Amino acid sequence: MKVVNKISLWIYSALLFTFLIGCTSGNNSQTSSEETVPQVFTEEMQSETTPEEALEMLKTGNQRFVSGDLKYKDYRKQFEQTAKGQYPHSTVFACIDSRSSAEQFLDVGIGEIFKVRIAGNTVNEDVLGSMEFATQVAGSKVLAVIGHTSCGAVKGAIDDAELGHLTQLVDKIKPAMEQVPDSIQPRTSSNQEFVDMVTKNHIQNVLAEIQNRSEVISNQVESGSIKLVGGMYDLSTGEVTFFE
C-alpha cells in the first residue's frame, strides 16, 4: 500500500513539474514575441518616413482604436527608451477636451506624436511657435488639426459666452458660424448638426490661418516636406474623419 502511495506521489509530482514547465515556456514565448514589437519611433524611422506614410499611420491607428484592436505598448520601456531623445512622426493640434486625447484615439505610444492643445483649436503665437518647432526643428512629417464633435468652445461661441479670457478665445471661432448655410436651423448650441458644421468650418479656417500666419509652416507645406491636414473626431464612435 505504501509502495502504491509512493508511485502515485511520483506520478503527481511528474505531472505537476511538466505543467509548470509548460506554463513557463508559454510565458517566455509570449514575452519573446512582445519584445520583437518596436517600442519607440526612432530617428532612423522618422527620417525614412514620408508625410504620406505618417498620415497613414494616424489613420490606421485610429482604425485600431475604433475596432478595439490596439497594438502592444510597454509604456515603461517607451519611457526609458525615449528619455534621451524624441523623433515623433506627426504633430497633432487638438482641443483640450478631456475626451479627445490624441494618444488614445490615434493609438500611438510615448514619443510618436507632438501634442498642441488649446480650447477650440484656436490659434495664437505660442501655438504657431510650438508647431514650427515640432515640424521644422524636430522633424515631424504631418501637422494634423483635429477638432471634435460637441465641442464646448464652439458651443460657447454660438451662445456668445463671456468669461474673462474665454470671451476673446470664443470670438476666434465665431466667423465659422457665418459660413454655415442659413438653411441649417436652429442656429443654437442645442442643434448638434449646427455645432458640428461650425466646428468643421472652424478647423478649415484654422488650417488657412496657420499657413497665412506662419511662413515657416507654409514653406514646408509648399515644398512637400510636411502635410497639413484637418480632421474631426467623433466622440460617439471614436472615428476620426480626415479632410485634406
PyMOL commands that set and color helices and strands:
alter all, ss='L'
color gray80, all
select helices_A, chain A and resi 2-35+43-48+51-67+75-81+102-105+119-121+125-137+152-158+166-171+175-178+192-213+215-223
alter helices_A, ss='H'
color red, helices_A
select strands_A, chain A and resi 90-94+113-117+142-148+227-233+240-243
alter strands_A, ss='S'
color yellow, strands_A
deselect
rebuild
show_as cartoon
